[in-house]
Amino acid sequence: MWRGMFNVAAASALYCLLHSALANDWTKEQAVRHFGQRAADAWYRPIFNAQAVIFLLALAAFIRRQPGRDVYHATGVLALLLRLGQAAGVALLAWAVLSVGLDHLTGKEGVTAWWQGAADVPRMPDGQEPSPAADGSMRTDGPLKHSRHPMNWALLPLFWLNPRMTTRLLAFNLVLTAYVFLGSLHAEVHTARFYGAAYHDYQQHVPFFAPEP
């Protein structure tokens, strides 16, 4: 059991480190240096998203092969309530993605501009900052009114409300929960740099992570 938990935690941490390395400023600067600003702005985000999915699938396959046992296994009404909590997390995640901007997050807007031969391609997103409003100001609609990082917050019910908790899933959840929290802290720097004073004002009025009652 302990060996399996260690393997899962180590592999999950490696995934997080790779994710961070490919999202940092140095990597983006290298993309601009080797491919040019226009191509980097267009293709960085979709390529980043693709590798994140591929390596997450590889991580899941690795985790399934590790030894482990049940921590608990809820059934009946309790299992149903936990699944409903996960469904609420999925709904919140979808709402947050739409509020932040699906084309913005996937990189579709940049690829479309590049494909159409536009001279100016929307700059590559620094992270999960919302796509700007038409006047360039920060958008604070939907779940962005209740949490500065609603997409990351929405992941927690998916992690922790599984009716069956195994030692492998527990190890994965612990590492990924720490990562999304630390990643949200890191994202504050990028978003503040993009929006400036508007984001500093936003920080004064909206909770950092979990919505407040």
Backbone bond lengths (Angstrom), bond angles and torsions (degrees), N, CA, C in turn:
res aa  C-N    CA-C-N  psi(-1)  N-CA   C-N-CA  omega(-1)  CA-C   N-CA-C  phi
1 M - - - 1.464 - - 1.525 111.72 -
2 W 1.340 116.06 -50.18 1.468 119.33 -176.86 1.519 111.83 -65.47
3 R 1.323 116.21 -36.38 1.461 119.38 177.73 1.521 110.86 -63.85
4 G 1.339 115.45 -42.10 1.459 119.57 177.97 1.519 111.47 -62.76
5 M 1.331 117.46 -43.20 1.461 120.98 179.53 1.523 110.63 -63.43
6 F 1.341 115.98 -42.05 1.459 118.94 178.55 1.523 110.86 -62.59
7 N 1.328 117.16 -45.08 1.466 120.64 -179.86 1.526 111.55 -60.98
8 V 1.321 115.71 -43.14 1.465 119.90 179.89 1.523 110.62 -65.67
9 A 1.319 116.82 -44.98 1.466 120.11 -179.98 1.525 111.10 -62.80
10 A 1.338 117.00 -42.17 1.457 120.49 -179.72 1.521 111.11 -65.96
11 A 1.331 117.16 -43.85 1.466 120.54 179.74 1.523 110.86 -66.23
12 S 1.328 117.11 -38.74 1.469 121.00 178.59 1.523 110.74 -66.00
13 A 1.337 116.30 -41.44 1.461 120.24 177.63 1.525 110.65 -64.07
14 L 1.336 117.06 -38.82 1.462 120.59 177.00 1.523 110.77 -62.54
15 Y 1.328 116.76 -41.33 1.463 120.80 176.84 1.534 110.23 -60.53
16 C 1.322 116.31 -44.67 1.469 120.39 -179.68 1.530 111.08 -63.32
17 L 1.329 116.99 -41.17 1.462 120.44 179.18 1.522 110.90 -63.86
18 L 1.332 116.68 -41.93 1.464 120.29 177.68 1.521 110.55 -63.70
19 H 1.312 115.72 -43.62 1.466 121.02 178.61 1.527 110.52 -58.42
20 S 1.323 116.73 -44.83 1.462 121.07 179.90 1.529 111.74 -67.24
21 A 1.334 115.51 -41.91 1.459 119.49 -178.58 1.524 111.45 -61.92
22 L 1.318 116.85 -38.56 1.460 120.44 -178.67 1.521 112.55 -79.90
23 A 1.330 116.34 -11.08 1.468 120.01 179.69 1.521 112.72 -102.73
24 N 1.347 117.76 -4.59 1.467 117.97 -173.38 1.522 112.19 -82.08
25 D 1.312 114.96 168.87 1.467 120.90 -174.01 1.522 111.88 -64.80
26 W 1.350 117.61 -36.32 1.462 119.43 -178.28 1.523 110.88 -62.09
27 T 1.331 116.95 -43.01 1.465 120.57 179.47 1.518 110.75 -63.27
28 K 1.316 116.62 -41.26 1.462 119.75 178.95 1.528 111.09 -65.50
29 E 1.332 116.14 -38.69 1.468 119.65 177.73 1.526 110.94 -63.83
30 Q 1.336 116.84 -37.04 1.461 120.14 177.92 1.524 111.30 -67.79
31 A 1.318 116.66 -35.96 1.464 120.37 177.10 1.521 110.37 -63.59
32 V 1.325 116.34 -42.38 1.463 120.33 178.07 1.525 110.34 -65.52
33 R 1.325 116.45 -41.61 1.465 121.22 -178.58 1.524 111.99 -62.25
34 H 1.318 117.55 -41.29 1.459 120.84 -173.65 1.525 113.42 -89.92
35 F 1.335 117.49 -27.30 1.469 119.28 -174.19 1.524 113.75 -119.86
36 G 1.329 116.88 -8.12 1.454 119.93 -179.02 1.514 111.46 92.29
37 Q 1.327 115.66 153.62 1.453 121.04 -175.48 1.522 112.25 -61.66
38 R 1.310 116.58 -43.24 1.465 120.13 -175.38 1.525 111.37 -64.73
39 A 1.331 117.34 -47.79 1.469 120.51 179.72 1.518 111.34 -66.84
40 A 1.323 117.39 -39.50 1.463 120.52 179.66 1.525 111.00 -63.91
41 D 1.333 116.23 -43.51 1.458 119.58 178.52 1.522 111.56 -62.20
42 A 1.332 116.76 -35.50 1.460 120.36 -177.24 1.519 112.86 -76.31
43 W 1.338 117.05 -42.57 1.453 120.21 -166.73 1.525 115.84 -107.57
44 Y 1.317 117.66 -11.21 1.464 118.82 -176.11 1.528 111.95 -60.96
45 R 1.322 117.04 -49.92 1.460 120.48 -175.91 1.532 112.71 -64.41
46 P 1.346 120.80 -50.56 1.468 117.94 -179.87 1.525 113.32 -62.32
47 I 1.338 117.92 -35.89 1.470 120.15 177.90 1.531 109.95 -68.31
48 F 1.324 116.70 -41.04 1.464 120.85 177.53 1.529 110.41 -60.44
49 N 1.336 116.79 -45.30 1.463 120.32 179.24 1.523 111.76 -62.99
50 A 1.327 116.63 -40.32 1.459 120.76 -178.70 1.531 111.17 -63.60
51 Q 1.331 116.21 -45.83 1.467 117.80 -179.89 1.526 111.33 -66.72
52 A 1.342 116.88 -33.29 1.463 119.39 178.92 1.529 110.60 -62.37
53 V 1.327 116.85 -42.31 1.467 120.94 179.73 1.526 110.53 -68.21
54 I 1.333 117.06 -44.84 1.471 120.97 -178.44 1.522 111.25 -60.60
55 F 1.346 116.72 -47.31 1.456 119.60 -178.65 1.530 111.90 -71.87
56 L 1.329 117.56 -28.61 1.466 119.50 175.90 1.525 110.36 -67.64
57 L 1.317 116.97 -40.03 1.461 120.39 176.19 1.529 110.88 -63.94
58 A 1.330 115.91 -40.66 1.468 119.72 177.35 1.525 110.50 -63.95
59 L 1.330 116.96 -39.81 1.461 120.72 177.94 1.523 110.88 -63.66
60 A 1.337 116.65 -42.61 1.464 120.43 179.11 1.532 110.83 -61.26
61 A 1.333 116.17 -42.00 1.468 119.64 178.67 1.525 110.77 -63.57
62 F 1.325 116.98 -39.47 1.465 120.73 178.21 1.520 111.06 -64.97
63 I 1.335 116.34 -43.37 1.460 120.69 -177.95 1.522 111.12 -62.68
64 R 1.319 116.84 -39.38 1.465 119.97 -179.06 1.527 112.52 -62.54
65 R 1.329 117.25 -24.34 1.459 120.48 -178.52 1.531 112.99 -87.62
66 Q 1.322 117.75 -3.49 1.458 120.58 -176.83 1.530 111.11 -87.71
67 P 1.322 116.81 148.93 1.476 119.40 177.77 1.524 111.05 -70.07
68 G 1.309 116.05 148.41 1.463 120.11 178.97 1.512 110.53 -173.49
69 R 1.322 115.16 177.71 1.461 120.63 177.53 1.514 108.87 -149.42
70 D 1.314 115.82 167.94 1.458 120.45 -179.27 1.525 111.24 -71.66
71 V 1.329 115.49 137.18 1.460 121.41 168.06 1.523 108.03 -87.89
72 Y 1.322 116.77 -44.68 1.460 122.99 171.09 1.523 107.86 -156.80
73 H 1.314 115.83 161.05 1.459 121.28 178.97 1.520 107.44 -143.41
74 A 1.319 116.28 98.14 1.455 121.34 -178.33 1.530 110.03 -76.25
75 T 1.312 116.00 146.84 1.459 121.52 178.14 1.532 108.73 -136.15
76 G 1.315 115.69 172.78 1.454 121.01 174.00 1.519 113.54 63.54
77 V 1.328 115.01 -138.46 1.460 121.31 -175.64 1.530 111.69 -62.35
78 L 1.313 116.53 -40.15 1.463 119.73 -179.72 1.527 110.59 -62.27
79 A 1.320 117.36 -43.05 1.460 120.41 178.11 1.526 110.93 -61.67
80 L 1.324 116.05 -40.29 1.464 120.39 178.56 1.526 110.86 -62.82
81 L 1.332 116.56 -43.18 1.465 119.98 179.59 1.532 110.86 -63.53
82 L 1.323 116.53 -39.81 1.458 119.74 178.52 1.530 111.05 -65.51
83 R 1.327 117.06 -40.73 1.464 120.47 177.00 1.529 111.15 -64.28
84 L 1.308 116.71 -37.65 1.467 119.71 176.68 1.521 110.53 -64.29
85 G 1.336 116.28 -36.98 1.464 119.12 175.73 1.508 111.82 -64.04
86 Q 1.322 116.88 -39.49 1.457 120.24 176.46 1.523 111.20 -65.69
87 A 1.334 116.15 -39.97 1.462 120.07 178.05 1.527 110.51 -61.87
88 A 1.329 116.22 -38.39 1.458 119.83 177.05 1.525 110.31 -64.07
89 G 1.349 116.42 -37.60 1.459 119.95 176.42 1.515 111.85 -63.85
90 V 1.332 117.51 -40.84 1.465 121.22 177.63 1.528 110.22 -63.01
91 A 1.335 116.12 -43.76 1.464 119.92 179.55 1.524 111.02 -62.82
92 L 1.343 116.65 -42.63 1.458 120.04 178.23 1.525 111.19 -64.42
93 L 1.324 116.57 -39.83 1.459 120.46 179.18 1.520 110.50 -63.28
94 A 1.338 117.29 -44.28 1.462 120.85 178.88 1.528 110.73 -63.14
95 W 1.324 116.72 -41.62 1.463 121.69 179.10 1.532 110.08 -63.24
96 A 1.319 115.69 -42.52 1.464 120.18 -179.75 1.530 110.96 -65.54
97 V 1.335 116.76 -42.97 1.470 120.18 179.41 1.518 110.41 -60.76
98 L 1.336 117.22 -43.88 1.464 120.52 179.67 1.524 110.95 -66.44
99 S 1.325 117.10 -35.91 1.461 120.49 -179.75 1.523 111.60 -70.74
100 V 1.327 116.62 -41.72 1.461 120.25 178.16 1.525 110.51 -68.44
101 G 1.332 116.01 -36.87 1.461 120.60 177.50 1.510 111.30 121.89
102 L 1.339 117.11 105.37 1.462 121.16 -176.10 1.527 111.78 -62.95
103 D 1.333 116.97 -45.95 1.468 119.83 179.74 1.522 111.08 -62.78
104 H 1.324 115.42 -35.49 1.462 121.87 179.97 1.530 110.33 -66.80
105 L 1.327 116.60 -45.80 1.465 121.20 -176.74 1.525 112.41 -70.99
106 T 1.326 116.46 -38.21 1.457 119.38 -178.42 1.523 112.78 -79.93
107 G 1.334 116.31 -18.57 1.455 119.81 -176.69 1.516 112.83 88.50
108 K 1.342 116.70 7.34 1.460 119.75 -177.12 1.526 111.75 -60.74
109 E 1.325 117.28 -38.62 1.461 119.71 -177.61 1.520 111.29 -63.24
110 G 1.337 116.99 -37.69 1.459 120.14 179.14 1.518 112.39 -71.35
111 V 1.350 116.29 -43.80 1.463 120.43 179.73 1.524 110.26 -63.84
112 T 1.331 117.38 -40.41 1.461 120.97 179.76 1.523 110.99 -62.51
113 A 1.332 115.91 -44.89 1.473 119.59 179.26 1.526 110.64 -63.87
114 W 1.340 116.62 -41.00 1.470 120.68 178.83 1.519 110.91 -64.19
115 W 1.328 117.26 -44.21 1.457 122.65 -177.98 1.526 111.29 -64.56
116 Q 1.319 116.02 -35.67 1.465 120.55 -179.26 1.524 113.05 -82.03
117 G 1.335 116.06 -0.74 1.446 120.71 176.59 1.513 115.03 79.29
118 A 1.331 116.91 20.33 1.463 120.09 179.75 1.525 110.10 -64.62
119 A 1.319 115.65 140.07 1.461 119.83 179.03 1.521 111.11 -67.95
120 D 1.325 116.44 -37.37 1.459 121.70 -179.52 1.524 109.72 -107.57
121 V 1.315 116.07 118.31 1.462 122.57 177.32 1.526 108.12 -103.34
122 P 1.346 118.68 134.66 1.472 118.94 177.51 1.524 110.94 -52.55
123 R 1.322 116.44 136.43 1.460 119.97 -175.99 1.519 110.45 -63.67
124 M 1.319 115.52 150.49 1.462 120.21 178.96 1.519 110.26 -61.89
125 P 1.342 118.44 135.68 1.462 119.73 178.74 1.522 110.86 -62.19
126 D 1.326 116.91 141.38 1.457 121.01 175.48 1.515 111.08 -71.31
127 G 1.303 116.86 -30.11 1.453 120.62 -177.92 1.507 109.12 -170.81
128 Q 1.326 116.67 -121.81 1.455 120.72 -178.89 1.519 111.26 -109.73
129 E 1.325 117.12 26.62 1.452 118.38 177.58 1.526 109.02 -65.87
130 P 1.345 117.73 146.35 1.464 119.49 -177.59 1.516 110.99 -66.58
131 S 1.318 115.69 149.97 1.458 118.93 173.71 1.529 107.75 -63.49
132 P 1.330 117.98 139.94 1.459 119.83 -176.27 1.516 112.69 -67.82
133 A 1.325 115.80 155.83 1.458 121.17 173.94 1.527 109.28 -69.36
134 A 1.327 115.43 173.18 1.463 120.16 -176.13 1.525 112.07 -57.73
135 D 1.333 117.41 -32.96 1.460 120.34 -179.10 1.527 112.58 -88.83
136 G 1.348 117.28 6.53 1.458 120.95 179.05 1.511 114.58 88.16
137 S 1.336 117.32 -5.21 1.465 120.20 -179.26 1.526 110.06 -79.90
138 M 1.306 115.51 170.32 1.450 120.66 -178.29 1.521 111.50 -77.48
139 R 1.330 115.77 134.34 1.453 121.04 176.06 1.525 109.04 -86.58
140 T 1.329 115.92 131.78 1.474 120.58 -178.02 1.526 110.31 -131.81
141 D 1.322 116.79 39.78 1.451 119.85 -178.95 1.530 110.28 -94.01
142 G 1.345 115.46 175.26 1.456 120.72 176.38 1.519 112.89 57.32
143 P 1.340 117.24 -139.29 1.469 120.04 -178.00 1.516 112.99 -67.77
144 L 1.330 117.72 -15.03 1.461 120.72 177.05 1.524 111.75 -66.02
145 K 1.326 116.94 -12.37 1.466 120.65 175.57 1.533 111.38 -80.21
146 H 1.328 116.59 -13.90 1.462 120.50 -173.00 1.524 113.73 -117.59
147 S 1.327 117.62 -20.79 1.463 121.98 179.03 1.517 108.72 -151.07
148 R 1.329 116.58 139.36 1.462 119.28 178.52 1.532 112.08 -76.02
149 H 1.332 116.19 -14.05 1.465 120.23 179.43 1.536 109.68 -137.64
150 P 1.332 116.78 64.16 1.466 119.33 -173.58 1.529 113.81 -65.60
151 M 1.332 118.52 -30.35 1.468 119.19 179.40 1.524 111.13 -66.61
152 N 1.315 116.67 -42.34 1.461 119.69 178.01 1.522 111.50 -68.40
153 W 1.316 116.31 -40.28 1.466 120.25 178.78 1.523 110.22 -62.07
154 A 1.341 117.59 -37.85 1.462 121.48 -177.43 1.518 112.84 -67.03
155 L 1.324 117.34 -19.45 1.466 120.07 179.99 1.530 112.59 -71.83
156 L 1.323 116.74 -26.57 1.464 119.08 -173.69 1.528 113.74 -62.55
157 P 1.349 119.66 -42.60 1.474 117.28 175.28 1.529 112.83 -61.75
158 L 1.333 117.16 -33.44 1.462 119.99 178.44 1.525 110.48 -66.56
159 F 1.324 116.42 -38.06 1.457 120.40 179.45 1.528 112.16 -69.01
160 W 1.340 115.72 -48.16 1.462 120.41 -162.81 1.524 115.94 -102.56
161 L 1.326 118.25 -9.32 1.465 119.62 -177.56 1.526 112.62 -104.41
162 N 1.311 117.20 22.58 1.459 119.85 175.08 1.531 108.95 -70.14
163 P 1.323 118.64 129.62 1.476 119.50 -179.36 1.525 113.90 -60.59
164 R 1.331 115.91 -25.89 1.462 118.78 177.33 1.524 109.22 -113.95
165 M 1.313 116.02 113.99 1.462 121.12 178.48 1.522 108.81 -106.06
166 T 1.316 116.18 116.39 1.463 121.12 176.80 1.531 109.31 -102.43
167 T 1.310 115.98 167.13 1.465 118.91 177.06 1.528 110.83 -63.89
168 R 1.333 117.17 -32.26 1.461 120.70 178.20 1.525 110.52 -67.27
169 L 1.339 116.20 -46.27 1.459 119.90 179.43 1.525 110.71 -65.66
170 L 1.317 117.11 -37.20 1.460 120.50 178.18 1.525 110.90 -60.16
171 A 1.327 117.30 -45.55 1.462 120.65 179.61 1.527 110.69 -62.83
172 F 1.330 116.58 -44.07 1.464 121.08 177.80 1.524 110.84 -60.76
173 N 1.328 116.87 -46.88 1.461 121.28 -177.59 1.522 112.21 -61.53
174 L 1.309 116.79 -42.17 1.464 120.24 -179.29 1.523 111.07 -61.62
175 V 1.323 117.07 -45.31 1.466 120.64 -179.10 1.521 110.68 -67.89
176 L 1.328 117.38 -46.55 1.463 119.93 -176.82 1.521 112.25 -70.00
177 T 1.324 118.08 -32.78 1.470 119.84 176.70 1.530 110.17 -64.29
178 A 1.326 116.23 -44.94 1.466 119.63 176.78 1.518 110.42 -61.18
179 Y 1.328 116.25 -38.70 1.465 119.90 -176.75 1.527 111.84 -68.58
180 V 1.331 117.64 -44.45 1.461 118.10 -178.25 1.527 110.61 -67.83
181 F 1.334 117.35 -31.47 1.472 119.18 177.29 1.526 110.31 -69.72
182 L 1.332 116.81 -48.08 1.463 120.16 178.75 1.526 110.94 -65.59
183 G 1.340 115.82 -36.51 1.458 119.05 177.29 1.514 112.24 -64.06
184 S 1.321 116.87 -34.62 1.461 120.57 176.81 1.523 110.79 -66.54
185 L 1.332 116.29 -39.81 1.465 119.70 175.88 1.523 110.87 -61.39
186 H 1.323 116.03 -43.20 1.468 120.62 179.65 1.521 111.01 -65.82
187 A 1.331 116.87 -37.54 1.466 120.75 -179.33 1.522 111.91 -64.33
188 E 1.328 116.44 -26.31 1.464 119.47 178.50 1.530 110.90 -56.41
189 V 1.333 116.33 -38.46 1.466 120.82 -178.27 1.517 110.47 -64.59
190 H 1.348 116.19 -46.82 1.457 120.53 -178.22 1.526 111.59 -65.39
191 T 1.327 116.37 -44.10 1.460 119.34 -176.36 1.523 110.82 -69.20
192 A 1.323 117.05 -38.40 1.466 119.96 176.50 1.524 110.62 -63.40
193 R 1.326 116.73 -37.15 1.464 120.55 178.65 1.528 110.96 -65.83
194 F 1.333 116.86 -36.09 1.462 120.95 -177.84 1.522 111.84 -74.81
195 Y 1.359 116.64 -45.18 1.458 120.12 -173.52 1.522 114.03 -98.76
196 G 1.322 117.83 -16.22 1.454 120.53 176.91 1.512 113.62 64.84
197 A 1.330 115.31 -131.15 1.465 121.23 -174.74 1.519 112.43 -60.25
198 A 1.329 117.17 -31.84 1.470 120.06 179.93 1.529 110.94 -61.80
199 Y 1.335 116.45 -37.30 1.466 118.82 -179.79 1.523 110.93 -76.34
200 H 1.301 117.50 -35.86 1.467 119.71 176.94 1.530 110.50 -61.68
201 D 1.321 116.88 -38.01 1.465 120.41 176.11 1.524 110.24 -67.82
202 Y 1.314 116.64 -40.29 1.467 122.68 178.03 1.530 110.85 -60.25
203 Q 1.324 116.79 -39.47 1.464 120.85 179.12 1.526 112.34 -61.38
204 Q 1.307 116.74 -27.53 1.459 120.49 -177.93 1.527 112.06 -77.52
205 H 1.340 117.22 -17.53 1.458 119.90 -171.81 1.532 114.65 -116.87
206 V 1.327 117.58 -16.84 1.468 120.56 -175.76 1.536 108.73 -123.40
207 P 1.347 117.39 135.10 1.468 120.25 -179.72 1.516 111.94 -59.70
208 F 1.331 115.49 151.46 1.455 121.35 -178.71 1.525 112.61 -64.08
209 F 1.329 117.50 -49.40 1.463 119.37 -170.80 1.525 110.70 -128.44
210 A 1.308 116.86 -79.14 1.472 119.76 -177.55 1.530 110.31 -79.20
211 P 1.324 118.02 134.53 1.472 119.95 175.84 1.513 111.51 -59.80
212 E 1.305 115.69 145.82 1.448 120.14 179.40 1.530 109.80 -95.38
213 P 1.338 117.88 145.02 1.471 120.82 -179.70 1.517 111.51 -65.79
